[in-house]
Amino acid sequence: MGSDPVNKVTLVVWTNLAPSADGRDPAATISKALLGELYAPAAAPPPTPSGK
């Protein structure tokens, strides 16, 4: 569980305690992936047509 009060984000990941097949902690792996999506740079807006 973690909270970012500046950005008003709270993340709770609930998984089994058993490690995944590769030995990593499932909650940490899922949290990292979600945080990467939440804090990813915004996509660039599409280019405007020329002449406008």
C-alpha positions as CSV (number, residue, x, y, z in Angstrom):
1,M,0.0,0.0,0.0
2,G,1.2,3.5,-0.8
3,S,-0.1,7.0,-1.0
4,D,1.0,10.1,-3.0
5,P,-0.9,13.0,-1.4
6,V,0.5,15.5,-3.8
7,N,-1.1,13.7,-6.8
8,K,-4.0,12.3,-4.8
9,V,-3.1,8.7,-5.7
10,T,-3.4,5.7,-3.3
11,L,-2.4,2.3,-4.5
12,V,-3.2,-1.0,-2.7
13,V,-2.1,-4.3,-4.2
14,W,-3.4,-7.5,-2.6
15,T,-1.8,-10.8,-3.7
16,N,-0.8,-14.1,-2.3
17,L,2.4,-14.2,-0.3
18,A,3.9,-16.9,-2.4
19,P,6.6,-15.7,-4.8
20,S,6.0,-15.9,-8.5
21,A,7.7,-18.6,-10.7
22,D,10.7,-16.4,-11.2
23,G,11.1,-15.8,-7.4
24,R,9.9,-12.1,-7.4
25,D,7.3,-10.8,-5.0
26,P,4.0,-10.5,-6.9
27,A,2.8,-7.4,-5.0
28,A,6.0,-5.5,-5.8
29,T,6.0,-6.6,-9.4
30,I,2.4,-5.5,-9.9
31,S,2.9,-2.2,-8.0
32,K,5.9,-1.3,-10.2
33,A,4.0,-1.9,-13.4
34,L,1.0,0.1,-12.1
35,L,3.2,3.0,-11.0
36,G,4.9,3.0,-14.3
37,E,1.5,3.5,-16.0
38,L,0.3,6.1,-13.6
39,Y,3.4,8.2,-13.7
40,A,4.3,7.7,-17.4
41,P,4.8,10.9,-19.4
42,A,1.7,12.0,-21.2
43,A,1.5,11.1,-24.8
44,A,2.3,13.9,-27.3
45,P,-0.8,15.4,-28.9
46,P,-1.4,14.5,-32.5
47,P,0.2,16.9,-35.0
48,T,-2.1,19.6,-36.4
49,P,-2.8,19.7,-40.1
50,S,-0.5,22.1,-42.0
51,G,-1.9,25.5,-42.8
52,K,-3.9,25.9,-39.6
